[in-house]
Structures are given as C-alpha cells and as structure tokens.
C-alpha cells in the first residue's frame, strides 16, 4: 500500500482471471496496486467496523473467497461520486481505481484489510494483499447496479434467533436460557433480564459467543426467573409487547434503587413481591391506574419501607 500523487492510498490486490481450456480452466493471477472505491449513494458501511476487523483475523474465515470489483471509468463518465475507504472524494479520471460491487460481507472484509494495512504502515509491518479479486465488466451503470442489487438482496446481518441458536452450541448456560424462552414463549432477552435481575448480554458478547468464544455471563436463577415470567404473563395477558414494555421500564427503576445492596435472590424476590402488588388492570389500563413507573415506585416503597406505610 502506498500513496499516489493525488494523496490516495493504494492497496495491493491479486487479480484472478479464468481462461477456458480443454478439460478445465487456466487461472492467471496478477498483483497490482489500486485505489479501492465505494459508491456512497449505494453502499453504507460501518465507519469503525470492529467486528469485521476481529473476524478478519479469525483462522476460520475464508480469506480467499472471491472479491468483486468493477472499473471506476464506468462511473466517471456519468459524473457519479466515488470515495476511497478513508472517505475522501476521488477526482474524476483518477487512474487505477476499482469500485467494490460484491456482497456487503465482501466489502466489510475488504475495508477491514484496508484498515489493518493502515495500522501496519504506521508500525512498519508488512501489509496484507487482497486476494482473489474478480473484475466484472458492465456496459452501463444500470447494469452494474442491477448486479449489486441481485447480489446484495439476500445479504443481511445475522438474525437474533440465529445468533442464539449458534451460541447455544457453544455455551450450556445459553442453551438452558434458550429452552426457557422457547417454553415460556418470550424473547431470550426477557429471560436473561428476569433471571438476572435486569442484566443483559451485549451485542458484542453475542457476536463473541457465535464465534465460539466463552464470555462471563451474569449470575442467573432460572427457577425464580420462570416464576417472574409466569407472573408477567398473567399481568400482561400473555402479550409479548406488554411484557417487553414493562421490563424496559421496570428494571432501570429497580436497578437504580438496588445499588448492588441486595443479592440476586433478594433482587428477584423483591421483583416477585412488587409484581404481586400489581393487577392486570394496572398494566392494561394505565389511563385510570397511573403509569408503570409510578406504580412500581409505590410498590417498592411499600415493600422495602413498610414503616412508612403505617
């Protein structure tokens, strides 16, 4: 990777071309420095993609999967803006520019390689070559955007349920929690909150578990948590939206009041006691009974400071 006269950074890429021969194909590779470009109007990549950089260095990643580009000249003639991977506009007719047109996964990996190479330059280390580059030929911008649409329409981030299923394979505790969620018919995050006194597993932690990493989970009491879930289902008429809303309001309130003074057993029992003071009408007809926050705070005071109620 080096700077060009236009102050752009060039990456070393390995261009692969196939030539059909008898009984197969002849594969030719060529190492060439290019500027990598993005079409900002069509592609929105994370600015600081920590996950992609972590995945890049995982030995299980298929690093030599094909990476698809097209030549920038296609866009120069239409006056379409291109930017490099640092976000700098690329002047029209800049030579040796390739535009990423493959899947979002491809583009995130390419950008992660670029970011790692910038760090390598600063340290004086060797930079990575972007391997197995395929250059696509298009007659028009419309043809190119159709190609991008077809090859990105199925591209998406992993669904929460898929992350849970994969994490369950690597973590026995997550498997137990997932079983409770399935049996009770509630979101796994609700199980975690109710069984741990309001704690959550972060997106970063889920991503780590999906990749087989072991993380430190919050302390959990599944049996008492199931009692809390059962009571919430009674209060919310088994409506998931109502349960989610109550938990979203309830746990920030009680966690502020707890201030880590109670053990998990005490926190969960306090939650059960508070829920015991509420009725389904309290949660389904707030216009008459007052908002959830007020109801919870009132019940908290009655339970934790009984002397004030005398």
Secondary structure, 3 states (H helix, E strand, C coil): CEECCCCCEEEEEEEEEEEEECCEEEEEEEEEEEEEEECCCCCCCCCCCHHHHHHHCCCCCCCCCCEEEEECHHHHCCCCCCEECCCCECCCCCCCEEEECCCHHHHHHHHHHHHHHHHHHHHCCCCCCEEEEEEECCCCHHHHHHHHHHHHCCCCCCCHHHHHHHHHHHCHHHHHHHHHHHHHCCCHHHHHHHHHCCCCCCHHHHHHHHCCCCCCCCCCCHHHHHHHHHHHHHHCCCCHHHHHHHHHHHHHHHHHHHCCCCCHHHHHHHHHHHHHCCCHHHHHCHHHHCCHHHHHHHHHHHHHCHHHHC
